[in-house]
Amino acid sequence: MLFLEYPACITCRKAKKWLEENNLLFEDRHIKQNPPTKEELSSWQKKSGLPLRRFFNTSGQLYKSLNLKERLDDMSEEEQLTLLASDGMLVKRPLLIGEDFVFVGFKSAEWSALL
């Protein structure tokens, strides 16, 4: 599994601790230093079945400063993917990517049910 996190994020730390406590193997990736590519995001979004909007970190300062709450509806999917890939801080975290699943954000009950 691939685990994308921002180490200063409390939710990411909780998710990482949960993975370790459950003895699950994962590759760790710093989302700011090594952000997901447009191609990765597109693939993960399709695999997740979630709307692309769910991949945005809506509580982040960058999201708010760019006024994306109002702008996203007027952007094409291609524009949204390009924007997400431009800065890892725009991407909701943590992300956990497996063979047949993509988790966006951390919900221990959801992770427990599927892992």
C-alpha positions as CSV (number, residue, x, y, z in Angstrom):
1,M,0.0,0.0,0.0
2,L,1.0,3.6,-0.6
3,F,0.5,6.0,2.3
4,L,0.6,9.7,1.5
5,E,0.9,12.0,4.5
6,Y,2.0,15.3,5.7
7,P,3.9,14.5,8.9
8,A,2.8,17.6,10.8
9,C,-0.9,16.7,10.2
10,I,-2.5,15.2,13.4
11,T,-4.9,13.0,11.4
12,C,-2.0,11.6,9.3
13,R,-0.1,10.7,12.5
14,K,-3.2,8.9,13.8
15,A,-3.6,7.0,10.6
16,K,0.1,6.0,10.4
17,K,-0.1,4.9,14.0
18,W,-3.2,2.8,13.2
19,L,-1.4,1.2,10.2
20,E,1.6,0.3,12.4
21,E,-0.5,-1.0,15.3
22,N,-2.3,-3.3,12.8
23,N,1.0,-4.5,11.4
24,L,0.1,-3.4,7.9
25,L,3.0,-2.8,5.4
26,F,3.0,0.4,3.5
27,E,5.3,2.7,1.6
28,D,5.4,6.2,3.2
29,R,5.3,9.3,1.0
30,H,5.5,12.9,2.1
31,I,2.7,14.7,0.2
32,K,4.3,18.1,0.1
33,Q,7.8,17.0,-0.8
34,N,6.6,14.4,-3.3
35,P,3.1,15.4,-4.4
36,P,0.9,13.1,-6.5
37,T,1.0,13.6,-10.2
38,K,-2.0,14.5,-12.3
39,E,-2.0,10.9,-13.7
40,E,-1.8,9.4,-10.2
41,L,-4.7,11.6,-9.0
42,S,-6.8,10.7,-12.1
43,S,-6.2,7.0,-11.6
44,W,-6.9,7.1,-7.9
45,Q,-10.1,9.2,-8.3
46,K,-11.4,6.6,-10.8
47,K,-10.5,3.7,-8.6
48,S,-12.1,5.4,-5.5
49,G,-15.4,6.1,-7.2
50,L,-15.5,9.4,-5.4
51,P,-16.0,12.8,-7.0
52,L,-12.8,14.7,-7.6
53,R,-13.9,17.4,-5.2
54,R,-13.4,14.9,-2.3
55,F,-9.6,14.9,-3.1
56,F,-9.3,18.6,-2.1
57,N,-8.1,19.6,1.3
58,T,-11.0,21.9,2.0
59,S,-9.8,22.9,5.4
60,G,-6.3,23.9,4.2
61,Q,-5.1,27.5,4.0
62,L,-4.2,27.3,0.3
63,Y,-7.6,26.0,-0.6
64,K,-9.2,28.9,1.2
65,S,-6.7,31.5,-0.1
66,L,-7.4,30.4,-3.7
67,N,-11.2,30.7,-3.0
68,L,-11.7,27.2,-4.4
69,K,-15.0,26.7,-2.6
70,E,-16.5,29.1,-5.2
71,R,-14.2,28.3,-8.1
72,L,-14.2,24.5,-8.3
73,D,-17.7,24.2,-9.9
74,D,-16.6,26.3,-12.8
75,M,-13.4,24.3,-13.4
76,S,-13.1,21.3,-15.7
77,E,-11.9,18.0,-14.3
78,E,-8.6,18.6,-16.2
79,E,-8.2,22.0,-14.5
80,Q,-8.9,20.5,-11.1
81,L,-6.4,17.7,-11.6
82,T,-3.7,20.2,-12.8
83,L,-4.4,22.3,-9.7
84,L,-4.3,19.4,-7.3
85,A,-1.0,18.2,-8.8
86,S,0.5,21.6,-8.5
87,D,0.8,21.5,-4.7
88,G,0.5,18.6,-2.3
89,M,-1.1,20.8,0.3
90,L,-4.2,21.1,-1.8
91,V,-4.7,17.3,-1.6
92,K,-6.8,15.9,1.3
93,R,-4.8,13.6,3.5
94,P,-3.9,11.1,4.4
95,L,-4.4,9.0,1.2
96,L,-4.0,5.2,1.4
97,I,-3.8,3.5,-2.0
98,G,-4.1,-0.3,-2.4
99,E,-4.6,-2.7,-5.3
100,D,-8.3,-2.3,-5.3
101,F,-9.1,0.7,-3.0
102,V,-8.3,4.3,-2.3
103,F,-9.0,5.9,1.1
104,V,-9.2,9.6,1.2
105,G,-8.9,10.9,4.8
106,F,-8.8,8.7,7.9
107,K,-11.8,6.9,9.3
108,S,-10.6,4.0,11.5
109,A,-14.0,2.2,11.2
110,E,-13.8,2.3,7.4
111,W,-10.2,1.2,7.3
112,S,-10.9,-1.6,9.8
113,A,-13.8,-2.9,7.8
114,L,-11.8,-3.1,4.5
115,L,-8.3,-3.9,5.8
